[in-house]
Amino acid sequence: MSPALLAPPPALPKVQRSSTGEMTGADAHSSLTALYDVAGQIRAAYIELQGQVRTMLTPSAGGTDAQGK
């Protein structure tokens, strides 16, 4: 299994705010972009894990098919 899949998931980014605690449109955009990047990392790990499971279930790779043959 890929070592990256055994690592803890990335921490969610902190919401960006001004020193007064307000959030501007630019702050919101930056925060959402950072959150989107984390979601992309999680999706990539999920796709890699799915590929590894498919490989393990392929009979030619020594795995079994869906019927357990």
Summary of the structure (lengths in Angstrom):
residues: 69
radius of gyration: 19.4
end to end distance: 23.1
largest distance: 63.7
contacts: 134
relative contact order: 0.14
helix: 58%
strand: 0%
